[in-house]
Amino acid sequence: MMPILRYELSRLNGKILPWVRVRGENEVLLASTEVTFNLAGHIRHQGLPVQNVLVHVYDVYQQISSGNGNGGDVPVSEQRTGPRGEFSFAVRSGLYRLEVSPDPSTRFLKQAITEARVLSNTNCNINLTTGCILNGRVTSAAGESVRRCEVVALGIEPSSYKASAKTDEEGNYSLVLPRGKYHVAARATKIDRTEEEEELEDEILADDEEQESFEPPMNTDPSHSFVSTTVQVVNFGNDDELDLELPPLVPMDGEVHDIFGQPVAGAHVSVTPSRSSMDFKDKMLAQELDLTGHCLTDSLGRFRTLVSPGHYDVIIEPDDGAALFSTKETDITVGESVFQKFTVSEGHRLRGEVLYEDAPLSQALVRIRAADRKTEFLARTDANGHFSAAVPGGNYKLVVTAHPKDAPTIIINEQEHNGLAPWTKMIVVGGDTHVEVKLQNGTALQGRVSDEQGQARPGVRVSVYSDSEKQLDADKSTRALASGITDGDGRYCIFLSPGSYWLVVHKDFVNARMVEIEHEPLNVDITWHGWCNVRFEVQGEDGHAVPRCRVSYAPYGNDDTELPDDDENVHENERQQFNQAGMPKGYYITPDDGICRLTLPSGVYIFRFAPPQDGSYDAKTIRQLSISADMTKKITLSLKVEEPVEEQRRLREIAYPTDI
């Protein structure tokens, strides 16, 4: 099938132009609407079609630009396969991820194609494999069924396969998993405000309003909200049963008020084990399993979560309609029980609308940055282009970027780009404030990134920052105005409004350069040197790849185990921060192939390789490794010796069966 083309007038640099293709050194295609191709394929099992299977497609570039390392939760589209196992999506050129979610009642395992590059009609076929069934029942310490709960299993070896399943009204669950060794835990489900639950909540609130004195707002049934830090290790070789019993839990009660002492109803409360009180491995595991309790405050501002004794962080997020903003308290100690009052500060409602040529833009990202550089609020526009956020009074810089689906398309060198420039403005918030944002077509800043030998540096992020950052340094790494990823030929393209900007390759802030954007496209080729691609192939001494191995690194001499704060990025596989000298410290979690991929400046580093807790391998440290060029190095982790040889062999046969 030929691609579907729709031609209309477009604007570039303030001029109205027809849809054109300009040939030359930089081939440019202007189109104000979509150029779509078919991303199609078939789902099969042992050569036979599988129908009625749900297929999701995600936009990888969109997820990269939003900073969501796990790719986000909102697919571009989804559909079920037809009678021949076929699927077909109409998408624009770009990079996509396909995920197949079989029905839980089958034995099929989830499958994914992580990168499907679409430059024309593209075909992707996916073969499903089957797993084994793990089922059981979740009960409280008193033997009661635990509903509104989900069981999560995270693979230790041979793969990091992750699956979760909600319990029914009797506390029963069922998971389909490949053979292997797993961490298994029960966690509270996130709040799903269905009509039935809202009706039930209204009834609870009505009852609560009749109470004159404090009574626990929830009963002691952990079905409502709980945090259990108990994690089991399961060797799973065939269909099996595993009943989970929660440990004795104690109540964490709280009340949420505003600064005038009035209760805050309907606030979302998140209770998470405090990582500052955990050792390194427990911190990693709690982060991966996301053991968090969720609940809402009642009409009197009260909430209850049942927790294992320990230390907890509590985040209070008022309803979006309130002129109140979130607060967080850390390291709250819970012994037998605890009651604590929380106060959320009152702010002002910052509202606005985002337009392009008088038409509203939905899903535009609005970043509201406090002038003190310590706080940033995020908002998205709705279908009418409106956004709203509660912020304290002060000076803010607004940065607004269009969602790719609403932005006019500009194609350069067969790569599609968002042709709208980011919108920025300083505002003062001293009361309820309204801002009108009108996005404009930008001017192309483009070029090629290569090394000293002229070889392309593909897959490298190129970012621009405001020229108001007179001393650009690494702690601004999350505050770029716009960014792009180099293609296979090392080319990048970013559209900007006229002005002065800092241009940064990857995170090389030390060598940032100033560029001046006017009304004509600007070409800036960059010879990027001093940074190296480092590739570690992490495997055990038995030759198997080690997934979920956390590879942490720091400049030599800075050998503490502290890692960058990742409270807002618990699902990312990589995190990095820099010191004043521009040297990085961070970590990377290996995927199933056990390969760690890093981009680092030349220097001497210490590397730590921490395999999954309860796995078969010991950790390893390289205390002094000089990085001066691209390199690939094989890292071999020793097998643990604590377990008897026969038991270890039995466990390895389960984790790495010979018949699959």
C-alpha positions as CSV (number, residue, x, y, z in Angstrom):
1,M,0.0,0.0,0.0
2,M,1.3,3.4,-0.9
3,P,1.7,6.0,1.9
4,I,-1.2,8.3,2.5
5,L,-0.2,11.9,1.7
6,R,-2.2,15.0,2.4
7,Y,-0.8,18.3,1.2
8,E,-1.7,21.7,2.6
9,L,-0.1,25.1,3.1
10,S,2.5,25.5,5.8
11,R,4.5,28.3,7.4
12,L,8.3,28.4,7.8
13,N,10.1,31.3,9.4
14,G,6.9,33.4,9.2
15,K,6.3,32.8,5.5
16,I,3.4,30.9,3.9
17,L,4.8,28.2,1.7
18,P,3.2,25.3,-0.2
19,W,4.2,21.7,0.4
20,V,7.6,21.4,-1.3
21,R,10.6,19.3,-1.5
22,V,13.9,21.2,-1.8
23,R,16.8,19.1,-3.1
24,G,20.4,19.9,-2.3
25,E,22.8,19.3,0.5
26,N,20.0,19.4,3.0
27,E,16.8,17.9,1.6
28,V,13.8,19.5,3.2
29,L,10.1,18.5,3.1
30,L,7.5,20.8,4.6
31,A,4.1,19.4,5.5
32,S,1.6,20.8,7.8
33,T,-0.3,17.5,8.2
34,E,0.5,13.9,8.4
35,V,2.6,11.6,6.1
36,T,1.5,8.2,7.3
37,F,2.9,4.7,6.6
38,N,1.7,1.2,7.5
39,L,3.4,-0.4,10.5
40,A,2.0,-3.9,10.1
41,G,2.7,-7.5,10.8
42,H,1.4,-10.8,12.1
43,I,1.4,-12.5,15.5
44,R,2.1,-16.2,15.4
45,H,2.8,-19.2,17.6
46,Q,4.7,-22.1,16.1
47,G,3.8,-20.8,12.7
48,L,0.1,-20.5,13.4
49,P,-1.8,-17.2,13.6
50,V,-2.9,-15.9,17.0
51,Q,-6.1,-13.8,16.8
52,N,-7.6,-11.4,19.3
53,V,-4.3,-10.5,20.8
54,L,-3.8,-6.9,22.0
55,V,-1.0,-5.0,20.3
56,H,0.2,-1.6,21.6
57,V,2.5,0.8,19.6
58,Y,4.5,3.5,21.5
59,D,6.4,6.4,20.0
60,V,10.0,6.1,21.2
61,Y,11.1,9.6,20.2
62,Q,8.1,11.1,22.0
63,Q,9.1,9.2,25.1
64,I,12.7,10.3,24.9
65,S,11.7,13.9,24.5
66,S,9.4,13.7,27.5
67,G,12.2,12.4,29.7
68,N,10.3,9.2,30.6
69,G,12.9,6.5,30.6
70,N,10.6,3.6,30.7
71,G,8.8,4.8,27.5
72,G,5.7,6.1,29.2
73,D,2.3,4.5,29.7
74,V,0.3,6.0,26.9
75,P,0.4,4.2,23.6
76,V,0.1,5.9,20.3
77,S,-2.5,3.3,19.3
78,E,-3.7,-0.2,20.1
79,Q,-5.7,-2.9,18.4
80,R,-6.4,-6.6,18.5
81,T,-5.2,-9.0,15.9
82,G,-7.5,-10.3,13.2
83,P,-8.3,-13.9,12.2
84,R,-4.9,-14.3,10.5
85,G,-3.1,-12.8,13.4
86,E,-2.7,-9.6,11.5
87,F,-2.3,-6.0,12.8
88,S,-1.8,-2.7,11.0
89,F,-1.1,0.9,12.4
90,A,-1.0,4.1,10.4
91,V,1.9,6.0,11.8
92,R,4.2,8.8,10.8
93,S,7.9,8.2,10.2
94,G,9.8,7.7,13.4
95,L,11.0,5.1,15.9
96,Y,8.4,2.9,17.6
97,R,8.1,0.1,20.1
98,L,5.6,-2.7,19.7
99,E,4.2,-4.6,22.7
100,V,2.0,-7.7,22.6
101,S,-0.2,-8.4,25.6
102,P,-1.8,-11.8,25.4
103,D,-4.9,-12.6,27.4
104,P,-4.0,-13.7,31.0
105,S,-6.1,-16.8,30.5
106,T,-3.6,-18.1,28.0
107,R,-0.1,-19.4,28.5
108,F,1.4,-16.9,26.1
109,L,4.1,-14.6,27.3
110,K,4.4,-10.9,26.7
111,Q,6.6,-10.0,23.7
112,A,8.0,-6.7,22.4
113,I,10.0,-5.2,19.6
114,T,11.9,-2.4,21.2
115,E,12.9,-0.5,18.1
116,A,10.9,-0.5,14.8
117,R,12.2,2.3,12.6
118,V,9.6,3.5,10.1
119,L,10.7,5.5,7.1
120,S,8.3,3.7,4.7
121,N,5.7,0.9,5.0
122,T,7.2,-1.4,7.5
123,N,6.5,-5.1,8.4
124,C,7.1,-6.6,11.9
125,N,6.2,-10.2,12.7
126,I,6.2,-11.4,16.3
127,N,6.4,-15.0,17.5
128,L,4.8,-15.8,20.8
129,T,6.2,-18.3,23.3
130,T,4.4,-20.0,26.2
131,G,5.2,-20.0,29.8
132,C,4.1,-21.8,33.0
133,I,1.3,-20.7,35.4
134,L,2.0,-19.5,38.9
135,N,-1.1,-19.0,41.0
136,G,-2.1,-18.8,44.6
137,R,-3.9,-16.7,47.2
138,V,-2.9,-13.6,49.1
139,T,-4.0,-13.4,52.7
140,S,-3.4,-11.1,55.7
141,A,-1.7,-12.3,58.8
142,A,-5.2,-12.9,60.2
143,G,-6.0,-15.2,57.3
144,E,-8.4,-12.7,55.5
145,S,-8.4,-12.5,51.7
146,V,-6.5,-9.5,50.4
147,R,-8.3,-7.8,47.4
148,R,-7.3,-4.6,45.6
149,C,-3.8,-6.0,45.6
150,E,-1.5,-7.2,42.9
151,V,1.2,-9.8,42.9
152,V,4.4,-8.8,41.0
153,A,7.1,-11.2,39.9
154,L,10.5,-9.9,38.7
155,G,13.0,-12.3,37.1
156,I,16.4,-12.7,38.7
157,E,17.8,-15.1,36.2
158,P,17.9,-16.1,33.4
159,S,15.9,-13.1,32.3
160,S,14.4,-10.0,34.0
161,Y,10.9,-10.8,32.8
162,K,8.3,-8.9,34.8
163,A,4.6,-9.6,35.2
164,S,1.9,-8.6,37.6
165,A,-1.7,-9.8,38.3
166,K,-4.5,-8.3,40.4
167,T,-6.2,-10.5,43.0
168,D,-9.9,-11.2,42.8
169,E,-12.4,-10.7,45.6
170,E,-11.2,-14.0,47.2
171,G,-7.5,-12.9,47.0
172,N,-6.7,-15.3,44.2
173,Y,-4.2,-14.4,41.5
174,S,-2.6,-16.1,38.4
175,L,0.6,-15.3,36.5
176,V,2.2,-16.6,33.4
177,L,6.0,-16.7,33.6
178,P,8.9,-18.3,31.8
179,R,11.0,-20.7,33.9
180,G,13.5,-19.1,36.1
181,K,14.2,-17.6,39.5
182,Y,12.0,-14.7,40.7
183,H,11.5,-12.0,43.3
184,V,7.7,-12.2,44.2
185,A,5.9,-9.6,46.3
186,A,2.4,-8.4,47.0
187,R,1.7,-4.7,46.7
188,A,-1.3,-2.4,46.9
189,T,-2.9,-1.5,43.6
190,K,-2.9,2.1,42.5
191,I,-6.2,3.9,42.9
192,D,-8.6,3.3,39.9
193,R,-11.5,5.8,40.4
194,T,-14.2,3.7,38.7
195,E,-17.8,4.8,39.1
196,E,-18.4,2.0,41.6
197,E,-15.5,3.1,43.8
198,E,-16.5,6.8,43.6
199,E,-20.0,5.8,44.7
200,L,-18.5,3.8,47.5
201,E,-16.2,6.7,48.5
202,D,-19.2,9.1,48.5
203,E,-20.9,6.8,51.0
204,I,-17.8,6.6,53.2
205,L,-17.5,10.4,53.1
206,A,-21.1,10.8,54.1
207,D,-20.7,8.5,57.0
208,D,-17.5,10.3,58.1
209,E,-19.2,13.7,58.1
210,E,-21.6,12.4,60.8
211,Q,-18.7,11.5,63.1
212,E,-17.9,14.1,65.8
213,S,-14.6,12.6,67.1
214,F,-11.7,11.0,65.4
215,E,-12.1,7.4,64.4
216,P,-9.8,5.5,62.1
217,P,-11.2,6.3,58.6
218,M,-10.5,2.8,57.3
219,N,-10.9,-0.6,58.9
220,T,-7.9,-2.8,59.5
221,D,-8.4,-4.9,56.4
222,P,-5.3,-4.4,54.3
223,S,-7.4,-4.7,51.1
224,H,-7.7,-0.9,51.1
225,S,-4.0,0.2,51.2
226,F,-0.9,-1.4,52.6
227,V,2.9,-1.5,52.2
228,S,4.6,-4.9,52.8
229,T,8.4,-5.1,52.5
230,T,8.3,-8.9,52.4
231,V,9.8,-10.3,49.2
232,Q,10.0,-14.0,48.5
233,V,12.5,-15.8,46.2
234,V,10.9,-18.5,44.0
235,N,12.6,-21.0,41.7
236,F,9.9,-21.7,39.1
237,G,10.3,-24.6,36.7
238,N,6.7,-25.9,36.0
239,D,3.1,-24.9,36.8
240,D,3.2,-24.2,40.5
241,E,1.2,-22.7,43.4
242,L,2.5,-20.0,45.8
243,D,0.3,-18.5,48.6
244,L,1.5,-15.2,50.0
245,E,0.8,-14.2,53.5
246,L,1.3,-10.6,54.5
247,P,3.3,-10.1,57.7
248,P,1.6,-8.4,60.7
249,L,1.0,-4.8,59.6
250,V,0.6,-1.7,61.8
251,P,-1.5,1.4,61.0
252,M,0.0,4.6,59.7
253,D,-2.7,7.2,60.3
254,G,-2.6,10.8,59.2
255,E,-4.5,14.0,58.8
256,V,-4.0,16.5,56.0
257,H,-4.8,20.2,56.5
258,D,-4.1,23.5,54.7
259,I,-2.3,26.4,56.4
260,F,-5.7,27.6,57.9
261,G,-6.3,24.2,59.6
262,Q,-9.1,23.2,57.2
263,P,-9.1,19.5,56.2
264,V,-8.0,18.6,52.6
265,A,-10.3,16.0,51.2
266,G,-9.6,13.8,48.1
267,A,-5.8,14.3,48.3
268,H,-3.8,11.4,46.9
269,V,-1.4,9.9,49.5
270,S,1.6,7.8,48.5
271,V,3.5,5.9,51.2
272,T,6.9,4.4,50.2
273,P,9.7,2.7,52.1
274,S,12.3,5.3,52.8
275,R,15.4,4.3,50.7
276,S,17.7,6.5,52.9
277,S,17.2,3.9,55.7
278,M,17.9,0.9,53.5
279,D,21.1,-0.8,52.5
280,F,22.2,-0.7,48.9
281,K,20.7,-4.0,47.7
282,D,17.4,-3.5,49.5
283,K,17.1,0.0,48.0
284,M,17.6,-1.4,44.5
285,L,14.9,-4.1,45.1
286,A,12.3,-1.8,46.6
287,Q,12.9,0.6,43.7
288,E,12.4,-2.1,41.1
289,L,9.3,-3.6,42.7
290,D,7.7,-0.2,43.5
291,L,6.4,-1.2,46.9
292,T,4.1,1.8,47.4
293,G,0.8,2.2,49.2
294,H,-1.9,4.6,47.7
295,C,-5.0,6.0,49.3
296,L,-7.2,9.1,49.3
297,T,-8.0,11.4,52.2
298,D,-11.6,11.4,53.4
299,S,-13.8,14.5,54.0
300,L,-12.0,15.2,57.3
301,G,-8.6,15.0,55.6
302,R,-7.8,11.6,57.2
303,F,-6.1,8.5,55.7
304,R,-4.8,5.2,56.9
305,T,-2.2,2.8,55.4
306,L,-1.1,-0.4,57.0
307,V,2.6,-0.9,56.8
308,S,5.5,-3.1,57.9
309,P,7.4,-1.5,60.8
310,G,10.2,0.7,59.4
311,H,10.9,4.1,57.9
312,Y,8.6,5.7,55.2
313,D,8.4,8.7,52.9
314,V,4.9,10.2,52.5
315,I,3.9,12.3,49.5
316,I,0.6,14.3,49.7
317,E,-0.8,15.4,46.3
318,P,-4.0,17.6,46.6
319,D,-6.7,17.3,44.0
320,D,-5.9,19.2,40.7
321,G,-8.8,21.6,41.3
322,A,-7.4,22.9,44.6
323,A,-5.0,25.8,44.9
324,L,-2.7,23.7,47.0
325,F,0.5,22.0,46.0
326,S,2.2,18.8,47.0
327,T,4.3,18.2,50.0
328,K,6.7,15.4,51.0
329,E,8.0,14.2,54.4
330,T,10.7,11.6,54.6
331,D,12.0,9.1,57.1
332,I,8.8,8.8,59.2
333,T,9.5,6.1,61.7
334,V,6.7,3.5,62.2
335,G,7.0,1.1,65.2
336,E,3.7,-0.2,66.6
337,S,1.7,2.6,65.0
338,V,2.0,6.3,64.1
339,F,-0.3,9.3,63.8
340,Q,1.0,12.4,62.1
341,K,-0.5,15.7,60.8
342,F,0.5,17.0,57.4
343,T,0.1,20.6,56.2
344,V,0.0,21.5,52.5
345,S,0.7,25.0,51.5
346,E,-1.7,27.2,49.6
347,G,-0.6,28.6,46.3
348,H,-2.1,30.3,43.3
349,R,-3.8,28.7,40.3
350,L,-1.7,29.2,37.2
351,R,-3.9,28.7,34.1
352,G,-3.3,29.1,30.5
353,E,-4.0,27.9,26.9
354,V,-1.6,26.8,24.2
355,L,-2.4,27.7,20.6
356,Y,-0.9,27.4,17.2
357,E,-2.4,29.6,14.5
358,D,-5.5,30.1,16.8
359,A,-6.1,26.3,17.1
360,P,-5.6,24.7,20.5
361,L,-2.8,22.2,21.0
362,S,-3.5,19.2,23.2
363,Q,-0.9,17.3,25.2
364,A,1.6,20.1,25.0
365,L,4.1,19.9,27.8
366,V,4.2,22.9,30.2
367,R,7.3,23.2,32.4
368,I,7.0,25.8,35.2
369,R,10.5,26.4,36.6
370,A,11.0,28.4,39.8
371,A,13.6,31.2,39.5
372,D,15.5,29.7,42.4
373,R,16.2,26.7,40.2
374,K,15.1,24.2,42.9
375,T,11.5,23.5,41.9
376,E,9.8,22.6,38.7
377,F,6.1,21.9,38.1
378,L,4.8,20.0,35.1
379,A,1.4,20.2,33.4
380,R,-0.2,18.9,30.1
381,T,-2.8,20.7,28.0
382,D,-6.2,19.1,27.6
383,A,-8.2,18.6,24.4
384,N,-9.0,22.4,24.4
385,G,-5.4,23.4,24.9
386,H,-5.9,24.4,28.5
387,F,-3.5,23.7,31.4
388,S,-3.7,24.4,35.1
389,A,-1.3,24.1,38.0
390,A,-1.1,25.2,41.7
391,V,2.1,27.0,42.4
392,P,3.4,29.2,45.3
393,G,3.9,32.9,44.6
394,G,7.2,33.8,43.0
395,N,9.0,34.3,39.7
396,Y,8.8,31.5,37.2
397,K,10.1,30.6,33.7
398,L,7.6,28.9,31.5
399,V,8.8,26.5,28.8
400,V,6.1,25.1,26.5
401,T,6.7,22.4,23.9
402,A,4.2,20.9,21.5
403,H,3.2,17.3,21.4
404,P,4.4,15.7,18.1
405,K,0.9,14.6,17.1
406,D,-0.3,18.3,17.0
407,A,2.8,19.9,15.6
408,P,3.3,20.6,11.9
409,T,5.8,18.2,10.4
410,I,9.1,19.1,8.8
411,I,11.2,16.3,7.2
412,I,14.9,16.8,6.8
413,N,17.1,14.0,5.4
414,E,14.1,11.6,5.7
415,Q,13.8,12.3,9.4
416,E,10.6,13.8,10.8
417,H,10.9,16.8,13.2
418,N,8.5,18.9,15.3
419,G,8.6,22.2,13.4
420,L,7.3,24.3,16.3
421,A,9.8,26.2,18.5
422,P,9.7,25.9,22.3
423,W,7.9,29.0,23.9
424,T,9.6,30.6,26.9
425,K,8.6,33.5,29.1
426,M,9.4,34.8,32.6
427,I,6.2,35.5,34.6
428,V,5.4,36.7,38.1
429,V,2.8,34.8,40.1
430,G,1.3,36.8,42.9
431,G,-2.3,35.6,42.6
432,D,-4.4,33.6,40.2
433,T,-2.7,34.1,36.9
434,H,-3.6,33.4,33.2
435,V,-1.1,33.0,30.4
436,E,-1.8,32.7,26.7
437,V,0.8,30.7,24.8
438,K,1.1,31.0,21.0
439,L,3.6,28.6,19.5
440,Q,5.4,29.6,16.3
441,N,7.3,27.7,13.6
442,G,11.0,27.7,14.4
443,T,14.2,28.0,12.5
444,A,16.2,24.8,11.9
445,L,19.4,24.3,13.9
446,Q,21.0,21.3,12.2
447,G,24.3,19.6,11.7
448,R,26.3,16.5,12.1
449,V,28.2,15.1,15.1
450,S,31.3,13.1,14.3
451,D,34.6,12.1,16.0
452,E,38.1,13.3,15.2
453,Q,38.3,10.8,12.3
454,G,35.1,12.0,10.8
455,Q,33.1,9.0,11.8
456,A,29.4,9.6,12.6
457,R,28.3,9.5,16.3
458,P,24.8,8.1,16.0
459,G,22.2,7.9,18.8
460,V,23.7,10.9,20.7
461,R,21.5,13.5,22.3
462,V,22.0,17.1,21.3
463,S,20.4,19.7,23.6
464,V,19.9,23.5,23.7
465,Y,19.7,25.7,26.7
466,S,18.7,29.3,27.2
467,D,21.5,31.9,27.0
468,S,20.3,33.2,30.3
469,E,22.3,30.3,31.8
470,K,25.5,32.4,31.9
471,Q,27.5,29.6,33.6
472,L,26.1,26.5,32.2
473,D,26.9,23.4,34.3
474,A,25.8,19.9,34.7
475,D,23.0,20.4,37.2
476,K,20.9,22.0,34.5
477,S,20.8,18.7,32.6
478,T,17.1,18.3,33.2
479,R,16.3,21.8,32.0
480,A,17.0,21.8,28.3
481,L,14.7,23.9,26.2
482,A,14.7,21.3,23.4
483,S,16.8,18.3,22.3
484,G,17.2,15.8,19.5
485,I,18.9,12.5,18.8
486,T,21.5,12.0,16.0
487,D,20.5,9.6,13.3
488,G,22.6,6.8,11.8
489,D,24.7,9.4,9.9
490,G,25.2,11.5,13.1
491,R,22.8,14.2,12.0
492,Y,20.5,16.2,14.3
493,C,17.9,18.9,13.8
494,I,16.2,21.2,16.4
495,F,13.7,24.0,15.7
496,L,14.1,27.2,17.7
497,S,12.9,30.8,17.9
498,P,15.5,33.5,17.0
499,G,17.9,34.1,19.8
500,S,21.1,32.9,21.6
501,Y,21.4,29.4,22.9
502,W,23.9,27.0,24.5
503,L,24.4,23.9,22.4
504,V,25.4,20.7,24.3
505,V,26.3,17.3,22.9
506,H,25.2,14.5,25.2
507,K,26.0,15.8,28.7
508,D,29.3,17.5,27.8
509,F,28.6,20.8,29.5
510,V,32.3,21.7,29.8
511,N,32.5,22.1,26.0
512,A,29.1,23.8,25.5
513,R,29.1,26.3,22.7
514,M,27.0,29.4,22.1
515,V,25.0,29.7,18.9
516,E,22.9,32.5,17.4
517,I,19.7,31.6,15.7
518,E,18.2,34.1,13.2
519,H,15.6,33.6,10.5
520,E,17.6,31.3,8.2
521,P,18.5,27.7,8.9
522,L,21.8,27.4,10.7
523,N,24.2,24.4,10.2
524,V,26.6,23.6,13.0
525,D,28.8,20.5,12.5
526,I,30.4,19.3,15.7
527,T,33.6,17.3,16.1
528,W,33.0,15.7,19.4
529,H,36.0,14.3,21.1
530,G,37.0,13.3,24.6
531,W,33.9,11.2,25.2
532,C,33.9,7.4,24.7
533,N,31.4,4.7,24.1
534,V,32.0,2.0,26.8
535,R,30.4,-1.4,26.5
536,F,30.5,-4.0,29.2
537,E,29.3,-7.6,28.5
538,V,28.4,-8.8,32.0
539,Q,28.1,-12.6,32.3
540,G,28.6,-15.2,35.0
541,E,31.5,-17.6,35.1
542,D,29.1,-20.2,33.7
543,G,28.8,-18.2,30.5
544,H,25.2,-16.9,31.0
545,A,24.4,-13.2,30.6
546,V,23.5,-11.4,33.9
547,P,20.3,-9.2,33.6
548,R,19.3,-6.6,36.2
549,C,23.0,-6.0,37.0
550,R,23.4,-2.5,38.3
551,V,26.6,-1.1,36.9
552,S,27.5,2.0,39.0
553,Y,30.5,4.3,38.2
554,A,32.3,7.3,39.6
555,P,35.6,9.1,39.0
556,Y,38.5,7.3,40.6
557,G,39.0,8.5,44.2
558,N,35.3,9.2,44.6
559,D,34.5,5.6,45.6
560,D,31.4,6.1,47.8
561,T,28.3,4.1,47.0
562,E,26.0,7.1,46.9
563,L,24.1,7.3,43.6
564,P,22.2,10.1,41.9
565,D,18.8,10.8,43.5
566,D,16.2,9.0,41.5
567,D,13.0,9.5,43.4
568,E,11.2,10.8,40.2
569,N,12.7,8.2,37.9
570,V,12.2,4.9,39.7
571,H,11.6,3.1,36.4
572,E,14.6,4.4,34.5
573,N,17.5,2.1,33.6
574,E,20.0,4.8,33.7
575,R,20.7,7.8,35.9
576,Q,23.6,10.2,35.9
577,Q,24.8,13.4,37.6
578,F,28.0,15.5,37.3
579,N,30.5,17.2,39.6
580,Q,31.8,20.7,39.0
581,A,34.6,19.3,36.9
582,G,32.1,17.8,34.5
583,M,32.9,14.2,35.5
584,P,29.9,11.9,35.8
585,K,28.6,9.5,38.5
586,G,25.7,7.2,38.0
587,Y,24.4,3.8,37.1
588,Y,23.0,1.6,34.4
589,I,20.9,-1.5,34.7
590,T,21.6,-4.3,32.2
591,P,18.8,-5.7,30.1
592,D,18.4,-9.5,29.4
593,D,21.5,-9.6,27.2
594,G,23.7,-8.4,30.1
595,I,25.2,-5.6,28.1
596,C,25.9,-2.2,29.7
597,R,26.2,0.7,27.3
598,L,27.7,4.0,28.6
599,T,29.0,7.2,27.1
600,L,31.6,8.8,29.4
601,P,34.3,11.5,29.1
602,S,37.9,10.3,29.1
603,G,39.2,9.7,32.6
604,V,39.9,7.1,35.3
605,Y,36.8,5.5,36.9
606,I,35.8,3.0,39.6
607,F,33.1,0.6,38.4
608,R,30.8,-1.6,40.6
609,F,28.8,-4.5,39.2
610,A,25.9,-5.5,41.6
611,P,23.9,-8.4,40.2
612,P,20.3,-9.0,41.5
613,Q,19.9,-9.7,45.1
614,D,19.4,-13.5,45.7
615,G,20.9,-14.3,42.3
616,S,23.6,-16.9,41.6
617,Y,26.5,-14.4,41.2
618,D,28.8,-12.3,43.5
619,A,29.3,-8.6,43.0
620,K,32.5,-7.3,41.5
621,T,34.4,-4.0,41.6
622,I,37.0,-2.6,39.2
623,R,38.7,0.1,41.3
624,Q,40.7,1.8,38.6
625,L,39.9,1.6,34.9
626,S,41.3,4.2,32.4
627,I,38.9,5.3,29.7
628,S,40.5,7.0,26.7
629,A,38.8,5.5,23.7
630,D,35.7,3.5,22.7
631,M,36.0,0.1,24.3
632,T,34.3,-3.2,24.9
633,K,35.1,-5.3,27.9
634,K,33.8,-8.6,29.1
635,I,33.0,-8.7,32.9
636,T,32.8,-12.1,34.5
637,L,31.0,-12.5,37.8
638,S,31.9,-15.4,40.1
639,L,29.3,-17.9,41.2
640,K,28.3,-17.8,44.9
641,V,29.8,-20.5,47.0
642,E,27.5,-20.3,50.1
643,E,25.1,-23.0,48.8
644,P,26.1,-26.6,48.5
645,V,27.2,-27.7,45.1
646,E,24.2,-30.1,44.5
647,E,21.7,-27.5,45.6
648,Q,23.3,-24.8,43.4
649,R,23.2,-27.2,40.4
650,R,19.5,-27.9,41.0
651,L,18.7,-24.2,41.1
652,R,20.7,-23.5,38.0
653,E,18.8,-26.3,36.1
654,I,15.6,-24.6,37.0
655,A,16.8,-21.2,36.0
656,Y,18.5,-22.4,32.8
657,P,16.5,-25.5,31.7
658,T,18.0,-27.4,28.7
659,D,14.6,-28.2,27.1
660,I,13.6,-24.6,26.3
